[in-house]
Amino acid sequence: MTEKELINLGFKKETDNSSEQVYHYFTYEVNDLCVFITNASDELVNGGYVVEFFNMSELGEFSDVEAIRLIIKTINQFGERKN
């Protein structure tokens, strides 16, 4: 997944400059309980980013833009029905 695709999905670019090498990654807060995070720019997979649930890496990684879009949409729709 590219930076542009992540930004188009609404992901926020985060920068970490706490070490000698500055890198960035992306986050997306679906709701208070569900946050997505990408790998860091210095750890690209096949030249791109992968997305996983923050603190739930056992659920796997996603590299398909449409899969992430569908997951976000589904979580948001579920949240709307509960309210």
Rosetta silent file (secondary structure, phi, psi, omega in degrees, C-alpha in Angstrom):
SEQUENCE: MTEKELINLGFKKETDNSSEQVYHYFTYEVNDLCVFITNASDELVNGGYVVEFFNMSELGEFSDVEAIRLIIKTINQFGERKN
SCORE:     score description
SCORE:     0.000 S_00000001
   1 L     0.000  142.740 -177.997    0.000    0.000    0.000 S_00000001
   2 L   -95.319  165.474  175.531    1.324    3.459   -0.804 S_00000001
   3 H   -57.763  -43.650 -178.156    1.417    6.619    1.308 S_00000001
   4 H   -60.747  -43.659  178.917   -1.133    8.191   -1.027 S_00000001
   5 H   -62.288  -42.558  179.188   -3.555    5.270   -0.623 S_00000001
   6 H   -63.543  -44.360  179.168   -3.251    5.432    3.173 S_00000001
   7 H   -63.666  -40.545  177.917   -3.833    9.192    3.233 S_00000001
   8 H   -63.071  -28.945  177.052   -6.844    8.793    0.926 S_00000001
   9 H   -79.278  -11.952  179.957   -8.281    6.293    3.427 S_00000001
  10 L   103.293    9.076  178.209   -7.875    8.863    6.204 S_00000001
  11 L   -69.018  147.888  179.379   -4.712    7.547    7.855 S_00000001
  12 E  -102.676  131.987  179.501   -2.612   10.071    9.776 S_00000001
  13 E   -81.042  126.544  179.114    1.130   10.265    9.130 S_00000001
  14 E  -113.701  140.564  179.534    3.186    9.997   12.327 S_00000001
  15 E  -117.523  135.733  176.948    6.903   10.822   12.512 S_00000001
  16 E  -118.188  114.628  177.991    9.371    9.345   14.966 S_00000001
  17 L  -120.683   30.665 -178.294   12.649   11.186   15.322 S_00000001
  18 L   -78.349  -11.771  178.088   13.646    9.776   18.705 S_00000001
  19 L  -120.168 -176.831 -179.736   16.615    7.939   17.214 S_00000001
  20 L   -61.484  -37.141 -178.842   19.336    8.850   14.733 S_00000001
  21 L   -97.058  124.880  177.727   17.190    7.727   11.826 S_00000001
  22 L   -85.320  132.371  176.734   13.915    9.570   11.294 S_00000001
  23 E  -140.714  168.834  178.257   11.076    7.399   10.045 S_00000001
  24 E  -136.262  165.097  178.198    7.329    7.590    9.766 S_00000001
  25 E  -151.568  176.327 -176.342    4.305    5.323    9.924 S_00000001
  26 E  -125.843  146.760  175.922    0.552    5.772    9.649 S_00000001
  27 E  -131.057  155.495  175.935   -2.331    5.353   12.094 S_00000001
  28 E  -144.268  117.302  178.889   -6.101    5.335   11.750 S_00000001
  29 E   -94.115  106.319  179.225   -8.396    5.499   14.759 S_00000001
  30 L   -71.862  -46.127  175.221  -11.663    3.817   13.796 S_00000001
  31 L  -157.922 -171.659 -176.701  -13.061    4.332   17.305 S_00000001
  32 L   -62.059  -24.392 -175.911  -11.828    4.364   20.910 S_00000001
  33 L  -104.446  -14.498 -172.567  -11.147    0.625   20.850 S_00000001
  34 L  -125.723  115.042  178.587   -9.947    0.052   17.303 S_00000001
  35 E  -129.962  135.928  173.425   -6.784    1.570   15.866 S_00000001
  36 E   -99.453  148.715  176.575   -4.870    0.553   12.758 S_00000001
  37 E  -140.831  148.000  177.318   -1.112    1.042   12.445 S_00000001
  38 E  -103.476  170.462  169.519    1.309    0.460    9.581 S_00000001
  39 L   -68.544  164.597 -179.465    4.859   -0.720    9.484 S_00000001
  40 L   -79.371  157.932 -178.160    7.533    2.002    9.590 S_00000001
  41 H   -62.350  -20.953  177.043    8.942    3.628    6.471 S_00000001
  42 H   -91.849    7.113  179.323   12.273    1.883    7.108 S_00000001
  43 H  -131.481   36.635 -177.740   10.514   -1.528    7.177 S_00000001
  44 L   -61.361  147.487  178.956    8.499   -1.483    3.945 S_00000001
  45 E  -109.436  118.675 -176.249    7.259   -4.828    2.634 S_00000001
  46 L    51.180   38.445  177.124    7.698   -5.239   -1.121 S_00000001
  47 L    79.662    8.864 -177.357    8.109   -1.464   -1.341 S_00000001
  48 E  -141.737 -179.673 -179.677    4.867   -0.671    0.493 S_00000001
  49 L   -95.454  151.010  170.709    3.051   -0.446    3.784 S_00000001
  50 L  -121.975  151.342 -176.164    0.982   -3.111    5.495 S_00000001
  51 E  -113.982  140.632  173.260   -1.771   -2.394    8.020 S_00000001
  52 E  -140.841  163.502  174.478   -2.571   -4.277   11.199 S_00000001
  53 E   -72.016  130.379  179.305   -4.785   -3.775   14.219 S_00000001
  54 L   -62.379  130.457 -179.278   -2.769   -1.959   16.907 S_00000001
  55 L    62.969   19.619  176.097   -1.872   -4.348   19.753 S_00000001
  56 L  -142.471   47.838 -175.630   -3.604   -7.219   17.938 S_00000001
  57 H   -62.128  -19.524  179.484   -1.008   -8.324   15.400 S_00000001
  58 H   -65.556  -15.180  177.455   -2.216  -11.917   15.714 S_00000001
  59 H   -78.330   -8.410  175.543   -5.183  -10.905   13.518 S_00000001
  60 L   101.169  176.275 -179.987   -2.785  -10.539   10.607 S_00000001
  61 E  -113.236  151.858 -179.486   -1.616   -7.878    8.212 S_00000001
  62 E  -126.576  132.191  178.037   -3.484   -6.298    5.334 S_00000001
  63 L  -121.010    1.045 -178.673   -1.925   -4.850    2.200 S_00000001
  64 L   -98.465  122.972 -177.333   -5.052   -4.487    0.074 S_00000001
  65 H   -58.755  -44.274 -177.612   -6.640   -1.019    0.055 S_00000001
  66 H   -66.569  -33.599  177.124  -10.149   -2.343   -0.587 S_00000001
  67 H   -64.308  -44.866  178.904   -9.883   -4.822    2.296 S_00000001
  68 H   -64.614  -43.317  178.528   -8.979   -2.019    4.714 S_00000001
  69 H   -57.913  -43.360 -179.575  -11.744    0.212    3.324 S_00000001
  70 H   -67.476  -41.041  178.888  -14.272   -2.599    3.862 S_00000001
  71 H   -62.820  -46.042  179.171  -13.063   -3.340    7.395 S_00000001
  72 H   -61.177  -46.243 -179.668  -13.313    0.344    8.375 S_00000001
  73 H   -60.705  -44.328 -178.665  -16.781    0.625    6.814 S_00000001
  74 H   -64.263  -44.927  179.248  -17.987   -2.536    8.569 S_00000001
  75 H   -62.979  -42.994  178.793  -16.705   -1.442   11.988 S_00000001
  76 H   -63.721  -40.732  178.879  -18.287    1.987   11.570 S_00000001
  77 H   -65.676  -39.636  177.743  -21.631    0.481   10.522 S_00000001
  78 H   -62.718  -42.989  179.124  -21.606   -1.864   13.507 S_00000001
  79 H   -63.349  -37.517  178.770  -20.900    1.061   15.832 S_00000001
  80 H   -65.640  -37.664 -179.344  -23.801    3.053   14.365 S_00000001
  81 H   -69.456  -29.712 -178.689  -26.252    0.196   14.992 S_00000001
  82 H   -73.823  -25.661 -175.939  -25.209   -0.056   18.647 S_00000001
  83 L   -86.380    0.000    0.000  -25.965    3.624   19.320 S_00000001
